């Protein structure tokens, strides 16, 4: 038996992108893909959180950092995640 001791990171509900996606798919609706950040942002966040343990970054912070450091602007979602 494999012991899955992967810590569950508590993020604000506004960052539950996977839950948002699966909620819509399970209800046979098409999710608004503009609501889900580009995969680059997830990789950057994972790398920063590995380098700075104990510090959780929001997608807004990652977007701002990428814009400030590299001048690349990723679009922000036009609305908040809604799981209703």
C-alpha positions in Angstrom: 0.0 0.0 0.0 1.3 3.5 -0.9 1.1 6.1 1.7 0.0 9.4 0.2 1.5 12.0 2.5 1.3 14.9 0.1 0.4 18.0 2.1 -2.8 19.7 1.0 -2.2 23.4 0.4 -5.0 25.7 1.6 -5.7 28.3 -1.0 -8.4 30.9 -1.2 -11.6 29.7 -3.0 -10.9 32.2 -5.7 -7.9 29.9 -6.7 -9.8 26.6 -7.0 -9.3 26.4 -10.7 -9.3 22.6 -10.9 -12.6 22.4 -8.9 -14.1 25.0 -11.2 -13.1 23.1 -14.3 -14.4 19.7 -13.1 -17.6 21.2 -11.7 -18.6 22.4 -15.1 -17.4 19.3 -16.9 -19.3 17.0 -14.5 -22.5 19.1 -15.1 -22.0 18.8 -18.9 -21.4 22.5 -19.3 -18.5 24.1 -21.0 -16.2 26.0 -18.6 -15.1 29.5 -19.5 -11.5 28.8 -20.3 -10.6 32.5 -19.9 -11.1 31.9 -16.1 -8.3 29.4 -15.9 -4.7 30.9 -15.9 -2.1 29.9 -18.4 -0.1 26.9 -17.5 3.1 28.9 -17.4 1.7 30.7 -14.3 1.2 27.4 -12.5 4.8 26.3 -13.2 6.2 29.7 -12.1 4.1 29.6 -8.9 5.3 26.0 -8.1 8.9 27.0 -8.6 8.6 30.1 -6.4 6.8 28.1 -3.7 9.5 25.4 -3.8 12.2 28.1 -3.4 10.3 30.0 -0.7 8.7 27.3 1.5 5.9 28.5 3.7 5.0 31.3 1.3 2.0 30.8 -0.9 1.6 33.0 -4.0 -1.7 34.0 -5.6 -2.2 34.0 -9.3 -2.5 37.8 -9.2 0.9 38.0 -7.5 2.4 35.7 -10.1 0.9 37.8 -13.0 2.3 40.9 -11.4 5.8 39.4 -10.9 6.0 38.1 -14.5 4.9 41.5 -15.8 7.4 43.4 -13.7 10.3 41.1 -14.3 9.8 40.1 -18.0 7.2 42.6 -19.3 4.8 39.7 -20.2 1.2 40.4 -19.5 -1.1 37.4 -19.0 -4.8 38.3 -19.0 -6.7 38.5 -15.7 -10.0 36.7 -15.6 -12.9 39.1 -16.3 -14.9 37.6 -13.4 -14.5 35.6 -10.2 -14.7 31.8 -10.2 -18.3 30.6 -9.6 -19.1 27.0 -8.8 -22.9 27.4 -8.9 
